[in-house]
Structure formats: C-alpha cells, structure tokens
Amino acid sequence: MRISYILHSTFCILHSTFYILPSAFCLLPSNSYAQVPVFSSDEPFNPNNLDFDNPIPPLGYPEQPPRNSSPSEFNLYRLGIGDSIQVQILNFPDLSFQDDVDLGGDILIPLVGKVPVLGLTLAQVKQKIEASLNEFVVDPQAIVALAGLRPAKVTMTGEVVQPGYYTLPAGTILPDALQQAGGTTTEADLRTIVVRRRLPDNSIIEQQFDLFSALQNGTSVPDLRLQDGDAVIVLKIEVGTTNDYDRTLISRSNVSQQQINIRVLSYANERIGNVNLPNGSTFVDALTAISPNPDGVKIDAIALIRFDPETGRAVTQQLNGKAALVGDVSQDVPLQDNDVIIVGRNLIGQLNFALNFITQPFANIFSFIRFFDVFN
C-alpha cells in the first residue's frame, strides 16, 4: 500500500544516510518516546525557533531591564499624538478649549499658543495649562479630561498564536488584545502575563497580570487598558508549576486559541488528513469527527502522538476508542494543537519503528510536523 511504500522508502534513505542525514530528518527522535505515559512541555520560548517570513518582534524593549511599578503608576495615561483633550477653565470660561495633540506633540492654548504635552499625564497637563495661563489671568483653575484616545500600537509576543505588531482600537483591554493575536497557545501561563511600557524618560516599567485566577474563580479578569507602545509578553509555563494549573479550563476560555488542528493518519485514506476542532476538544470529539469504520479498523487501539518540546521527542499514548466512547474518562484525553492520531495497528507499529530508528530529537514543533508531511 501507499503508506507502507513511503515508510519503506523513508527507512532506506535514512539508513543509507545515517551520518549525513538531511536537515528535515536529522531532527527525528530516538526510542525513548514509546514508554512516556504523560505529555509535558517546558522548553523556554525561543523566537529564533519560529519559522516566519518576518522577524518576531522583540520581547518588549529588551535593551534595558524593566522595573516593577505600582498599579497606580502603571495605570496613568500619558498623552500621545492623536489624543484629544477637553479643558475647562472654571473662572475664565472664555478660555476653555478642546484640542488634539498635533504631530509635534503640542496643544494650542488660548492666549498662550503651542505648549508641548507629549508623554504627560492629565495631572501634569493641568499644571502646565494653569502655569501658562497664570501669566495672563489671575489664578486660573483648569479641569482636564480626555475627549478622544489614539489607537494603541502594541507588540504581542511569547505564547500567542500569531506574535506580531497590532494596532488596537483605543481602550482595548488585555483579554481582547490576546484574542486579536489568535489567542494564547496551549503552553501559555496565564498566571504571569507581562506588560511593559516605556516612559518619557526612556525607562521601562512592567506589571504582571493573572488571568488564570479570574477564570478559575469566575471573577472579573483584569481590565488593563493597553496604551500605545505597550509590549505584551505571554510567558511559557515552567517545569514543576502545572499541578494546580487547569489547562482544560484555559483551553475553553475566550483568551485561548479558538481552534486546534489535529492530524489523522490511517489506512482508510492512505494519507494524513487534518481535522479542525474547537480548542478544549477531547479524544472522543476527534473520533466523532473522524468517524472511523469499526469494520475496517480496530478503534480499541489508536495512537495519539504529541510533540514534547522539553525533550524534543514525539511521545505516544495508546487509547481505547471503544472505552472512550462509552464514558471511560481515562481514555478521553484532552487534545492539543498539532496532535497526531494514528488509526491501525500495523501503521502504528511502522511509525513506532520510524520514530525509534532516528536518534536525534526534533528541533521544534515544525520539524515534528514536517516528519508527518511525508505521508501527504
């Protein structure tokens, strides 16, 4: 059959080029994968491992170390080009005005002229307006409010589906920004999302936000409104910190990626296919989508193969589809993006041999995916 022929050809090529394997195959795993009963992933995020045409944005102003700031300092809004302010002068109403911050970072104040306000808070602008008008009138009292906000251009990096630069509507809160980047990946740690911000003096401040606790407790998520120039970094979950971290809960939230791609390989179609499922789906959901013919395959022995970025290995778990379909939760495991489901005992054995044959680990998830592309 077609798959057997491809596997046989692949083995011959690999064997004949054992010491000079091409880059696509020198990244394949050794025989330690087969007995691993659970999946884990703890490799630190490395943007150099990602295969995008454009460079990944920096992890939030890396040229200097940030300092932690208080919530009150971090939540201060600083004016930028395109912001609009409304100013009321209480004892001199004729001097009240509304103006936009122009390309030079200035506003136009009656009697005074242009005054720079770029990077100032509303309290600082109030002081500056009163000091400027005090040269013309006695004791001016100003009330300053935002009349319009500029869009926020932010950097989204780390464990999001689509890292990059995003222009967000004014007032966008952190959870909505994560959705704009495709949601967080299955390896994201929502307990420690970092937001970094550059101040007018070029110093960097940062705050960490915990979205997981809010989801777990059913409370309101942090409503941080991102500002122009912010850098959002979604950190990867660390080794030994997953005991109380419910990944299934995260996968079903609106901040996580909404769809996962499951690859299916079976003798029925003699090629690998793709099944898109909602994030948070389980093995039973995949079986329902695949609808294997029980007369043609043994659904009581189906292999689930997953990439473990901590070791670079493909780890395999054999599942009983019949038991899962009748309610055995031990067999109805949660699925992750890029999982591979193998149907058919002979095919499982051949793939086990293929994975067992090569000693080098996969370099990254893309190498793992490319291994199975040979069956297309």
N, C-alpha and C positions, 0 to 999 in steps of 0.2 A: 504493500500500500504506500501511498504517497509519503505519509509521515515516517514510516519505517525506512523508506529510501533516503529521506532527508537526514534522519538521525544517523543511519549507517554512513552516509557520505560525510556528515559532520565529524563523526568519530575518526574516520580515516584521515581527514585533513588535520584534525587536532593531533593525532598520533604521529603523523609524518612531520609535523612542525612543532614538536614538543618544546624545543628550546628557542624557537623563533616564531612564537605564536603571534598572529596579527593582533592589533590593538583591540579589535572587537571581541576576541576570545581569550586574551591573556588576563582578563578580568574575572574569569569564572571561578566558582567556589570549589572547596575541597570536600572530602567525605564527612566532615564533622557536622553537616547540617541535619542529617536524617533523624537523629535522636532528640533534637531540641523540641520540647513539648510546648513551649510558650514563645510568644513573639515579644521582642523588645527593640527599642530604637533610641540610642542615646548619643549618637555622634553629634558633636557641636556643629551648628550651622556654618557652612563654608561657602560663600558666594562664588568662589572660584570653581566649584564643582558643578555649577549650574550652566546649562548649555543654551544660552540665549544669544540672539544676534546682537543685542545691545548690552552694554555693561550694566551690571547690577548697581543700583545707587549705593553710596557709602552708608555704613551703619550709623547714620546720624552724627555728622560732624566728628569724625574720628581723629582729627588733627590735634585735639586737646582734650584732656579728661574733663567730663562734666562734673558739676557739683549738685548734690541733692538740694532741693528747695522746699520751702514750706508750701502747703496748698494755697495759702493766701497770696504768696508771691507768684506762684505759677499761674494762678487764675487771672492775674492782672492782664487787661487787654492793652496792647501798645499799638498806637496808630501807624498805619502804613498808607502807601499811595493807593488812592481809590476809596478810602474810608470817607465817610461824611459825618460831620458833627453839627449839632444844633446848640447854639449858645444864646442864653437869655441873660441880659444884664438887668438886674432887678430894679435898681434905682434910676436907670437910664434906658428905658425900653426902646428908644430910637436906635440904640447901638446894638440891639440884639441882631443876630445873623445866623445863617446856615451856610456852610461851605464844605467843599471836598478838599482832601489833601491832594495837591497837584503833583506833577511829575518831579518837581524839585523837593517835595516833602514839606511844602508850605501851605498855610491857610491865609486868607485875606481878612484882616480885622479892620472894621471901620475906624477912621482917623489914624490908625497905626500903619497899615499897609501889610506886606507879607511878613509872616512870622514862621520860622521852622518849627515843626511839631513831630517830625518823623521819629518813631520809636518811643514817644512819650505816652504815659498813661493819661487817662482823663483828669485825674487829680493834678498831674503836672501841667497839663494844658490849661486847666482852670487858673493855676497860679501864674502862668505865663501871660494869659489874657488880662488878668487883673493887674499885674505889674505893668504891662504895656499901656493899658488904658489909664492907669493912675497918673500918667504924665499929662493927660488931657482933661480928666474929670476927677472929682473928689470921691475917693473910696468906692470904686466900682465893685459890685458883688455879682459874680458870674455863676451860672448853673450850666454845666456842660454835659451833654448826653450824646450818645451815638445815634445818628439818624440813618446810617446805612453802612454795612460792612462789606469789605472787599472779599473776593473769593480766597480760599486758603489753598495754596500750592504746598503739598506735603510729600514727604518721602515715606513709602511703605516698604519695609524690608523684613527679613527674617522668615518666620514660618507663616507666610501668607501665600496663597495660590499664585498670585501674579504680582511679584515685587516690582516696584517702579515708582515713577513720579505721577501724582494725581492732583488735578485741580478740582477742589471740592466746593460745593455751594457754601456761602457764608453761614456760619453757625453749625456746621456739621459736627456731630458728636462722635466719639471714638468708635462705638459699635457700628455705626453707619459707615464710617471710613473703612473698617475692616471688610464690610460687605462689598464696598467698591473695589477692593483688591482681590475679590473672588472668595473671601472668607479665609479663615485660618486652616492650616493643614492638620493632619491627624497627629503630628508631632509637636504642635504648639503647646506652650504652657501658658494658659490664660490667667494664671495667678500672678504673673510678672510681665506685664506689657509695659514697655518703657517708652516714654515720650520725651524727646529732647527739644530744647528751644534755645535759639541764640538771642542774646540780649544786645542792646545797642552798643555796649562796651566790648562786644565780641566774646564775652564769657558765655559758657554753655551751662544751662540748668536742666535738670531732669526730674521726672516723677515716675513712680511705678504704680500701675493700676491693676487691680484684681477683679477680673470679670467672672472668674470661676465661682467665687464665694457667692456672688449675687445670683448666678444661675442655680447653684446648689441650694440656696436658701429661699429662692423665689422672691428675692428683693430687687429693688431697682438697681440697674447697672450704673456705674459711674457716668455722669453726664458731661464729662470734659468736652468742651467745645474747642476743636483744633484751630490753631491760628496759622497764618501764612508763614511758611518756612519751617514748620514743625517736622520732626523726624519721628516716625513710629516704628519701633523695633519689637517684633513678636519673637520672644526667645524660645529656644527648643527645650523640651522637658529634660531634666538632668537625671543621671543614673541614681536610683535609690529614692526617687521622690514621687513614685507613682502609686504608692499603697493607698492613699486616700484621694486619688485623682480619678474621677469617673470620666473616662474617655467617651463612653456611650452617651452620657448626658451632654457632653460638649458637641459630639457629632450631630446631635439632634437640635442644637440651638441655631439661631439665625446668624450667629457670628462665625460659624464654621462653614467650610466649603459645602455647597448645596448638593453637588453630585459627585459620585465616585465612579471610577472606571474599573470594571472587573474583566479580566481576560479569561476566556474559556477555551480549553483545548480538548478535543475529543475525536474519536474515530468516526463519529457520525458525519462530521463535515470535513474531516481531514485537514483542517486548518484552524488557526487560532482566531477567535472572534471576540468582539467587545460588547459588554453589556453595561449600560449606564444605569445606575441605581441612585436613589436618594441617599445622602450621607446618613449613617445610622442604620443602614440595612444590615441584615444578618444572612447567614448561610441559607436559611430557608427562603428568604427573599430572592437570592440568586437562583436557587433551584426552581422556584416558581417562574422566574424569567427565562431560564434555560429550557425548562420542560423536557428533561431527557426521557427518551423512550425506555421504560423499565424492561422491555423485552430485548433491547439491544445493548444495554449497559448494566453494570452492577452498581446501583446507586448506594449500596451499603459500604462501598469502599471508594471514596472520592478524595482526592488530594487537594489540599489548599497550600499553595506556595507563596511565601511572602519574603520580601527583601528586608534583612535586618541591617540597618546602616551602622550599628555599633560594631559588628564584626565583618560587614561586607559580604555576608553569606546569605544564601537562599535557605530559609528554614521551611520544613514541610510538616504539615499536620494532616493525618488521615481522619476523615469524618464519615460517619454513617448517615447517609441521607435519609434512609428509612426511619431511623430513630429520631432524627431531627424533625421530620415531617409529622411524627406522632407526639411531639412535645418534649423530647429529651433536650433540655436547655444546654447540657454539656456539649452537645453536638451542634447546636445552633449558635455558632460563634459570631461575634460582630466582625464585619468586613472593613477593610481599609482600602484606600485608593491604590490601584495598581496590583492588587492581589491577583493571583492566577489560580484558576480552578481546573484540575485535570480529571477527566472522566475516562475510565477504562483501565483495568489492572495492567494489561500489557504496556500501555502507554506510560502509566505511572512508573513501571519498572524501568522502561527505556530512558525516561527522563531522569530518574534517580541515578542511573548509570552515567548519563551525560554530565550531571551536576557533580557526581562523585569522581569523575575522571580528571577534572581540571583542579589544580592545586591553588591557583591564585584567586583571591577574593575579587568580587565586583568592586569597581572603583566608586560607584554611586548608583542611584536608582536607575539612571538612564542606561547604564551598562546591563543591569538586570533586565530591563525592558527589551533591549536590543537582542539579548540571548533568545527570547521567545519570538522575535520578529522573523527568525529563520523559517518559521512554520507558515508564514503568510504566502 
